[in-house]
Amino acid sequence: MKTLATYVMLFICLASCNNGKQSIKGDTEFQRQLNAEYKDASTSPLKEEDRKVFEGLDFFKYDSTYVVKALFKRTENEIPFKMKTTTDRLPEYLKFGILEFFLNDEIFQLNVYQNQDLIKDEGYEDYLFLPFSDETNGLESYGGGRYIDLRIPESNTVVIDFNSAYNPYCAYNDKYSCPIVPRENYLKTRIEAGVKTFGKH
C-alpha cells in the first residue's frame, strides 16, 4: 500500500507540475516560437475565443526545397510610397531591392521593402519586409498572401526560407490593419511551405 500511495503522490505531483505548461507544438524552432506567441495572451493576434482553444497553427511540412539563395539587387533612387492595407491606414514603405532566385527549375523575382517608420525603432534598423502571394492562396494558405521577415544582407545574396512564411494578423482577427501584397510579388507557382490558412481543416 505504501508503494501504491507513493505512485499516486508522484502522479499528482507530475500532473500539477505540468498544469498550464503543455509542450508547444511544432516541428521546427520557427513553428514552436510562433505557436508560443499565439498562445500567449500578451502577444497573440487571435480573438479571445480562438486563443482559449488554440493548440497550434497548421503548417506545411518543412521542405528544404523552399530554402533558396537569392541574388539581392539594391534598387537605387526609389521614392517612398504609401502601401495599401486592409484599412484606410497607409504606411510608408520604400522598395529596397529585388530578390532573384531559382525554385523548381524556374527563375522568380520578388521585391523587398523597408518600412520607413519601423526602421526608427531600435533593433529594426536593418529590417526588410517580404510580402508574397502564390497559387496556394485561398486553398491551403491564406487568400491574402503571406509575409517573411528579412534583414539587410551584407553581401549580394540572401537566403529566403519560405518555411518561415507567416500570415498577416488579419487572417486571424479583422481588427488589425495589414499591408496588402503588391501585385508584382505574385509567384506563379505553389509555395507549399510555411503557415497554412487558419481554422480550415
Residue pairs with C-beta under 8 A, 6 or more apart in sequence:
24 32
24 35
24 36
24 39
24 56
25 31
25 32
25 35
25 55
25 56
26 32
26 33
26 34
26 35
26 56
26 59
27 59
27 61
27 62
28 62
28 163
30 163
30 164
31 56
31 57
31 59
34 57
34 166
34 195
35 56
35 57
37 43
37 44
38 44
38 45
38 46
38 51
38 54
38 57
38 172
39 51
39 54
41 51
44 51
44 54
45 169
45 172
45 173
45 176
46 54
46 172
46 173
47 172
47 173
50 172
50 199
57 195
57 196
57 198
58 195
58 196
58 197
58 198
58 200
58 201
59 194
59 195
59 196
60 140
60 163
60 192
60 193
60 194
60 196
62 163
62 193
63 163
63 192
63 193
65 103
65 104
65 193
66 103
66 161
66 162
66 163
66 191
66 192
66 193
66 194
67 159
67 160
67 161
67 162
67 163
68 101
68 102
68 103
68 159
68 160
68 162
69 101
69 157
69 158
69 159
69 160
70 99
70 100
70 101
70 110
70 157
70 158
70 159
70 160
71 99
71 100
71 101
71 156
71 157
72 97
72 98
72 99
72 112
72 153
72 155
72 156
72 157
72 158
73 97
73 98
73 99
73 100
73 156
74 96
74 97
75 95
75 96
75 97
75 98
78 94
78 95
78 96
79 94
80 92
80 93
80 94
80 116
81 92
81 93
81 94
81 95
82 90
82 91
82 92
82 93
83 90
83 91
83 92
83 93
83 113
83 179
83 180
83 182
84 90
84 179
84 180
85 91
85 177
85 178
85 179
85 180
86 144
86 168
86 170
86 174
86 176
86 177
86 178
86 180
87 177
89 177
91 115
91 116
91 117
91 179
92 115
92 116
92 117
93 113
93 114
93 115
93 116
93 129
93 179
94 113
94 114
94 116
95 111
95 112
95 113
96 112
96 113
96 114
96 128
96 152
97 111
97 112
97 128
98 109
98 110
98 111
98 112
99 109
99 110
99 111
99 112
99 130
99 158
99 160
100 107
100 108
100 109
101 107
101 108
101 160
102 108
103 189
104 189
106 189
108 187
108 189
110 130
110 132
110 160
110 185
110 187
111 182
111 184
111 185
112 128
112 129
112 130
112 150
113 128
113 129
113 130
113 131
114 127
114 128
114 129
115 124
115 127
115 129
118 124
118 127
119 125
119 126
119 127
126 151
126 152
127 149
127 150
127 151
128 149
128 150
128 151
128 152
129 147
129 149
129 150
129 179
130 147
130 148
130 149
130 150
130 160
130 185
131 145
131 146
131 147
131 148
131 179
131 181
131 182
131 185
132 145
132 146
132 147
132 148
132 165
132 181
132 185
132 186
132 187
132 191
133 144
133 145
133 146
133 181
133 185
133 186
133 187
134 141
134 145
134 186
134 187
134 188
134 189
134 190
134 191
135 187
135 188
135 189
135 190
135 191
136 190
136 191
136 192
137 143
137 144
137 145
140 192
140 196
140 197
141 167
141 191
141 194
141 195
141 196
141 197
142 167
142 168
142 171
142 195
142 196
142 197
142 198
143 197
144 167
144 168
144 170
144 171
144 178
144 180
144 181
145 168
145 180
145 181
145 185
146 165
146 166
146 167
146 168
146 191
146 194
146 195
147 165
147 166
147 167
147 168
148 160
148 161
148 162
148 164
148 165
148 166
148 194
149 164
150 158
150 160
162 191
162 193
162 194
163 193
163 194
164 194
165 191
165 193
165 194
165 195
166 194
166 195
167 195
167 197
167 198
168 176
168 178
168 179
169 176
169 178
170 176
170 177
170 178
171 197
171 198
172 198
